[in-house]
């Protein structure tokens, strides 16, 4: 396993966290492959880079207080095929119809190494804790 690739994915994940915190849709889009697919914590599925970015845009418009952050625990790289798996934890907050919620869970991500760097092919978010504030 290449420590260089692992560090590059960690750096990219951190930059994606920053882009989400800043609600920077253009930068968020830069981390997704055109065929990006996500299964959200609420089991909604989005296929395609544009749909993934639109999902973030909808959340930001609907909830100015929403937060989301991921923290990688393990990254396994297949250098020969230019792919990697990332496993980690995520936390977030959002405003529900009955008040604010804190959420936390685990995620899995598949990365591809491209000429432009490591980009996300897919992410799956599973909520393990939902707490009303």
Secondary structure, 3 states (H helix, E strand, C coil): CCHHHHHHHHHHHHHHHHHHHCCCHHHHHCCEEEEEEEECCCCCEEECHHHHHHHHHHHHHHCCCCEEEEEEEEEEEECCCCEEEEEEEEEEEEEECCEEEEEEEEEEEEEEEECCEEEEEEEEEEEEEEEEC
